[in-house]
């Protein structure tokens, strides 16, 4: 009986969490004049709304731009954060604690404070209105370094590192053959969080990207909501299209994420 109640509760939470997504889909299948209808039955205007999205803004190019930016940023953050996490967690060098504290301290600085000097630097480098201006400042972040440091401190036994040293393995071999297999679940989590944050980033791309062909998907979505009267069916159709890559990423990395959770549960 308790198990049935647990499953019913989980089903209720799942339906409650999925309802906003379903409602967005329903709105995207109707026209703006039909929004007063409270019916949750999908309409017949989904295809026409999708065509209107691509006719209103260069949405296909915006999705490609966001995929390029998010993929490059995710790969870089995961790689460099894992390297730094390995160094801070298991290697002994001078000022290790101080450097880690300095990295963590940067997380306390509001992002908005760095926009003006960062924009001035991007302009000086002549990167304005290019995807490089969005990718380079996000190639590594303090959260990723701190996250991987904490994970490897607990999950990576020091004995494995010492055994590799005894066998004559250099640091780079230890990283590729010892650290990466252990860090894979945390890397999957960090990749998901980084891709999601990069995909949803709006403020910085809005500041540095001016041309329609260089805009990311969030900037394009803001243009769909522009106008004296907001066309919610058009805006939510674009939102549904922008959500598809996130679902694909979760599906690709979900197995690693669940495997990491189960591994932690077994160890506990």
C-alpha positions in Angstrom: 0.0 0.0 0.0 2.8 2.4 0.9 4.5 1.6 -2.4 1.4 2.4 -4.3 1.0 5.7 -2.5 4.6 6.5 -3.2 4.1 5.8 -6.9 0.9 7.9 -7.0 2.7 10.7 -5.3 5.6 10.6 -7.8 3.1 10.5 -10.7 1.3 13.5 -9.3 4.6 15.5 -9.0 5.6 14.5 -12.5 2.3 15.6 -13.9 2.4 18.9 -12.0 5.9 19.5 -13.2 5.1 18.7 -16.8 1.9 20.7 -17.0 3.6 24.1 -17.9 5.3 22.4 -20.8 2.1 20.8 -22.0 0.2 24.1 -21.6 2.9 25.8 -23.7 2.4 23.1 -26.4 -1.3 23.6 -26.3 -1.0 27.4 -26.7 1.5 26.9 -29.6 -1.1 24.9 -31.5 -3.7 27.7 -31.4 -3.8 31.3 -32.7 -3.7 34.3 -30.5 -7.5 34.9 -30.7 -8.2 31.4 -29.2 -6.2 32.0 -26.0 -9.3 32.9 -24.2 -10.4 29.3 -24.6 -9.5 27.4 -21.4 -9.6 24.1 -23.1 -6.4 22.0 -22.8 -7.1 20.2 -26.1 -4.4 21.1 -28.7 -5.5 23.1 -31.8 -4.6 22.8 -35.4 -2.3 25.7 -36.0 1.1 24.2 -34.9 2.5 24.0 -38.4 1.4 27.5 -39.3 2.8 28.9 -36.0 6.2 27.2 -36.7 6.2 28.8 -40.2 5.4 32.2 -38.6 8.3 31.8 -36.2 10.8 31.2 -39.0 9.3 34.0 -41.1 9.4 36.5 -38.2 13.0 36.0 -37.1 16.0 33.9 -38.5 15.2 31.3 -35.9 17.1 28.5 -37.6 20.3 30.5 -37.6 19.7 31.5 -34.0 19.4 27.8 -33.0 22.6 27.0 -34.9 24.4 29.9 -33.2 23.2 28.7 -29.8 24.3 25.2 -30.5 27.7 26.3 -31.5 28.1 28.6 -28.4 26.6 26.1 -25.9 28.6 23.1 -27.3 31.9 25.0 -27.3 31.3 26.5 -23.8 30.2 23.1 -22.4 33.2 21.2 -23.7 35.6 23.8 -22.5 34.1 24.2 -19.1 34.0 20.5 -18.5 37.5 19.9 -19.6 39.2 22.8 -17.8 37.1 22.3 -14.7 38.0 18.7 -14.5 41.7 19.5 -15.0 41.6 22.2 -12.3 39.5 20.0 -10.0 42.1 17.2 -10.2 44.9 19.7 -9.5 43.2 21.3 -6.5 41.9 18.0 -5.1 44.9 15.6 -5.5 48.0 17.5 -6.4 50.2 19.2 -3.9 51.7 22.6 -5.0 52.4 26.0 -3.5 49.5 28.3 -2.6 46.9 25.6 -3.6 44.4 26.6 -0.9 44.8 30.3 -1.6 44.3 29.9 -5.3 41.2 27.8 -4.7 39.8 30.4 -2.3 40.5 33.1 -4.9 38.6 31.1 -7.5 35.7 30.6 -5.2 35.7 34.3 -4.2 35.0 35.2 -7.8 31.6 33.5 -7.5 30.5 36.3 -5.1 31.0 39.0 -7.7 27.7 39.9 -9.5 27.8 39.2 -13.2 26.4 42.7 -13.9 29.5 44.4 -12.5 31.7 42.9 -15.2 29.6 43.7 -18.2 31.0 47.2 -18.9 34.8 46.3 -18.6 34.2 43.0 -20.4 32.4 44.9 -23.2 35.3 47.4 -23.5 37.7 44.5 -23.8 35.6 42.7 -26.4 35.4 46.0 -28.4 39.2 46.5 -28.1 39.8 43.0 -29.5 37.3 43.7 -32.3 35.1 40.7 -31.4 31.9 42.7 -31.1 29.0 41.2 -33.0 30.7 37.8 -33.3 30.1 34.5 -31.5 33.6 34.6 -30.2 32.5 37.4 -27.9 30.0 35.1 -26.3 32.2 31.9 -26.2 35.6 33.1 -24.9 34.4 34.8 -21.7 32.6 31.6 -20.7 35.3 29.0 -21.5 35.8 28.3 -17.8 33.9 29.3 -14.6 34.5 29.2 -10.9 31.5 27.0 -10.2 32.8 24.2 -12.4 36.2 24.3 -10.8 34.7 24.2 -7.3 32.2 21.5 -8.2 34.8 19.2 -9.7 37.3 19.8 -6.9 34.7 18.8 -4.3 33.6 15.7 -6.2 37.2 14.5 -6.9 38.2 15.1 -3.3 35.6 12.5 -2.2 35.3 10.2 -5.2 38.9 9.7 -6.2 40.9 7.6 -3.8 44.4 9.0 -3.1 45.7 5.4 -3.3 44.9 5.2 -7.0 47.0 8.3 -7.6 49.8 6.9 -5.5 49.6 3.5 -7.3 49.8 5.3 -10.7 52.9 7.2 -9.5 54.6 4.0 -8.4 53.9 2.6 -11.9 55.7 5.6 -13.4 52.6 7.3 -14.8 52.9 11.1 -15.3 50.2 13.5 -14.3 48.6 13.6 -17.8 48.4 9.8 -17.9 46.8 9.8 -14.5 44.3 12.3 -15.7 43.3 10.4 -18.8 43.3 6.9 -17.4 42.4 7.3 -13.7 40.7 10.6 -13.1 38.3 10.7 -16.1 36.6 7.3 -15.5 36.0 8.4 -11.9 34.9 11.9 -12.8 32.5 10.9 -15.6 29.2 11.2 -13.6 30.1 14.6 -12.2 31.2 15.7 -15.7 27.8 14.7 -17.1 26.1 16.8 -14.4 28.4 19.7 -15.0 27.9 19.4 -18.8 24.1 19.5 -18.4 24.2 22.5 -16.1 26.7 24.4 -18.3 24.8 23.7 -21.5 21.5 24.8 -19.9 23.1 28.0 -18.6 24.7 28.8 -21.9 21.6 28.0 -23.9 19.5 30.3 -21.6 22.0 33.1 -21.4 20.3 36.3 -22.6 21.9 39.4 -21.1 25.5 39.1 -22.5 24.4 38.0 -26.0 22.0 40.9 -26.1 24.8 43.3 -25.3 27.4 42.0 -27.8 25.4 40.6 -30.7 23.7 43.1 -33.0 23.2 41.4 -36.3 20.2 39.2 -36.8 22.3 36.4 -38.3 24.6 36.3 -35.2 21.9 36.3 -32.5 21.4 33.4 -30.2 18.0 31.7 -29.6 17.1 33.7 -26.4 17.6 37.0 -28.2 15.5 35.7 -31.1 12.8 34.7 -28.6 12.7 38.2 -27.1 12.0 39.5 -30.6 9.0 37.2 -30.9 7.6 38.8 -27.8 8.2 42.3 -29.2 5.3 44.5 -30.3 2.4 46.5 -28.8 0.4 43.3 -28.3 2.2 40.1 -27.5 1.4 37.2 -29.7 1.6 34.4 -27.1 1.0 31.6 -29.5 4.0 32.8 -31.6 6.2 33.3 -28.5 5.4 29.9 -27.0 5.9 28.1 -30.3 9.4 29.5 -30.4 9.9 28.5 -26.8 8.8 25.0 -27.6 11.3 24.8 -30.5 14.0 26.2 -28.3 13.3 23.5 -25.6 13.9 20.6 -28.0 17.8 20.7 -27.9 17.7 20.8 -24.1 15.5 17.6 -24.1 18.0 15.9 -26.4 20.9 16.9 -24.2 19.2 15.5 -21.1 18.4 12.3 -23.0 22.0 11.9 -24.0 23.5 12.6 -20.6 20.7 11.3 -18.4 22.1 7.8 -18.3 25.4 9.1 -16.9 23.6 11.3 -14.4 21.4 8.4 -13.1 24.5 6.1 -13.0 26.3 8.7 -10.9 23.4 9.0 -8.5 23.1 5.2 -8.2 26.8 4.9 -7.7 26.7 7.4 -4.9 23.7 5.6 -3.3 25.6 2.3 -3.3 28.7 3.9 -1.7 26.5 5.5 0.9 
